[in-house]
């Protein structure tokens, strides 16, 4: 290999490692109950279903989009992995997971669904890539 190629690969590896070890803070999670399910089937593409389903949160390019989501109590959130690598949706923050949900989305097209019954703020992250974080705010039904 050329020296410039090796140097470029080394720099890329250092950037990826730095991104995986970054720190930050998210508001603490309030107590509430959740239920979760994981789907082995992928969402149909628009050509398969005619309408093209969408997830509430999409995992793409090592980030949750949107990073913050507000829903009503009793509603569910669906995460869709659009990356070609494993990700998790784990409740809490990297040093303090809460154990309310921890789901692996092993490949592009994998989905996970969590129902939120109680109002509060729920932090979550990817345990494989801890810099990936998000929050779900659950409001009382109006």
N, C-alpha and C positions, 0 to 999 in steps of 0.2 A: 504494500500500500504506500501511496505517497505520503510524505510527512504532513502536508497540508490537510489531507483527508483524515489522518489520524488525529491531528490537532483539532479539527472541526468536530469530529466525533467525540473527543474528550470534552470539549466545551459544551456540546449538547447534553452529554451525560451529566455534567456538573449542574447545568441549568435545571434539568429534570429532577435531580436529587435535591436541589435547593428548594424547588417548588413543593416537593413532597414533605419537607420539614419546616415550612413556614408556620408561624403562629399568628393568632388573632383571637378576638373574643366575640362571643355571641351571647346575647341575654340569656340568663338561666331559664331553664324550662320550668313551667308551673306544673303542679300535679294534675293529672287527668288520666282518663282511661283511653286506650286505643286498642284496636284489633288490626291484624294485618293478614294479608294473603299474598302469595306470589303466583304469578301466572307463567307457565312454561311456554305459552303461545305468544307469538309476537303480534303486534298490532298489524292489521292488514294495511297494505299500501293503498293509496287512492285508486290505483288501477284494479286492485282486488275487491274492494268494497264499494267503490263508486262514490263514497263520501270522504274517505281518508280520515280515520279517527286521529285524535291528538291526545297527548298526555297533558296533565296539569303541570308537571315538571319534566323537562327533558334533560338528560345527561348527555352532554356533547362537548367535545374538546376540553375535557377535564373540568367541567363546571356544571352546576345545577342552574337551569334557566326556567322560570325566574328564580332568583336566589331567595326572594321573600314572596310568600303567597298568603292571602287572607281568604278564609272560608267560613262558613256557618257551622255551628255545632251539629253533629250528625252527618256531615258530608265526608266524603273520602277524597284522598289525593292519590293519583296514579303517577308513578315515575316510569319513564321510558328510557332505557339505555340505547343511545344512538351511537355510542363509541364501539369499537371492535375489541374492547378489552373489558375485563371484569371491573365492576364497581359495586359498592354497597350503599345502602341507605340505612344508617345507623343512628338511633336517637341519642341526643346529648351532644357533647363536644369531645374532641379526641382524647383528652385526659380523663374525662368523666362521662362515659356512656351511661345512659339511664336504664337500658335493658327493655324499654317499652317496645322497640322493634329493631330488628337487625336482619336485613334481607340482602342477599347477594344477587346481582343482576349479571349473569355470566357472559352475556354476549349482546351484540346489537340486536334489538328487537325484544329483549327481555323486559318484562314489566313487573312492578310491585305495587300493591294497593294497601293503603292504611286508612282506616276509618277513625275519625276524631269525634268523640262524643261529648267531651267536656271543653268549655272555653279555656283558653290559655295560650301561651307561646311555646312552641315546640321547636327546639334546635335539632338539627341533624347534620350528619357529615358522612363522607366516604372513609371507612376504616383503612382502605388500601391507599388512598390518596388524601390524607387528613387536611390538606389545604382546601379541599372541596367542602363547602359548608352552605347551609341554607336554614331558613326558618319558616314555620307554618304558624300563622296566627289564627286562632279559632275564636270566633265571636258568638255571642248568644244569638239565638234566633230572634228576629224582630217581630 
